[in-house]
Amino acid sequence: MKILVTGASGHLGAKIIEYLAENMPSSNIIAGVRDTQSEKAQKFTAQGIEVRETDFDKKDTLVQAFQGIDRVFIVSTFGDVESSIRQQTHAVEAAKETGVVQMVYSSAPRADVSDFFLAGIHRVREEIMKESGIPYVFVRNNWYVENELATIQQCLNGAPWVTSAGEGKVGWVYRPDLAEATAHVLTGEGHDNKAYELSGENLTQQQFVDAINEVTGNHIPLLTVDDASYSDMLKGANVPEDVAALLVMTQQGIRAGGLENAHSDLEILLGRKPTSVQEALQQLLS
């Protein structure tokens, strides 16, 4: 069985390949990247892993890359709605034309029902895959602990943790856990046409900050503000307007419960307890 991982030069894709390589011959793993001459691509080659170009804007690269592939991991691409739909359509059409027997897609929490602003495009992408007739698996990844590293560093340098998310909770999850779970799906059986919610323990902003303080020995204060004040503070820190708008929408979504999950399949797919936020922070901040 040959497995291709798109987005292999990214943090998640590279970790998926790492876990795959622990359980199957490297000759059966293909790394899909945009730049086959990059340093990361060359590292895969040195490990005996074949590298193929996978540019979601160029369907012909996907058709060529998917040749002889049984299962493919389709990473979430970023962009506007139009480009996202086009890229997903390219990937699905390429999979159909080359006889791929399973597509695994990294989606968003409760993408089929969530009002969280990031879920909508994932819902459309999931539908494109469902309509293809090819067996699919959706791994709906919650918010990475790693997403907070830049903010954590600012707070360790003396800034407060600023939020307008109120008591909204987030199922923060350690990215290597998601990669390992996805690798298990790619190599396992019985996953066709299923959606897995992959989240950690639901925590408020205060509980997350408490975990940081516990791990680092610091006393980072939590500063709760409204959306307007949060936006003003971002602009005052010279955050680009479009980025600031996304960050405010994220806070609003968290406050509304968009990243809280009542159920997680992560432990089932891992076959062990997921890494806790405290354990993840210890690894990331050590």
Buried (B, 14 or more C-beta within 10 A) or exposed (E): EBBBBBBBBBEBBBBBBBBBBEEBEBEBBBBBBBEBEEEBBEBBEEEEBBBBBBBBEBBEBBBBBBBEBBBBBBBBBEEEEEEBBBBBBBBBBBBBEBEBEBBBBBBBBBBBEBEBBBBBBBBBBBEBBBEBEBBBBBBBBBBBBBEBEEBBEBBEEEBEBBBBBBEBBBBBBBBBBBBBBBBBBBBEEEBEEEBBBBBBBBBBBEBBBBBBBEBBEBEBEBBBBEBEEBBEBBEEEEBEEEEBEBBBBBBBBBBBBBBBBEEBBBEEBBEEEBBBBBBBBBEBEE
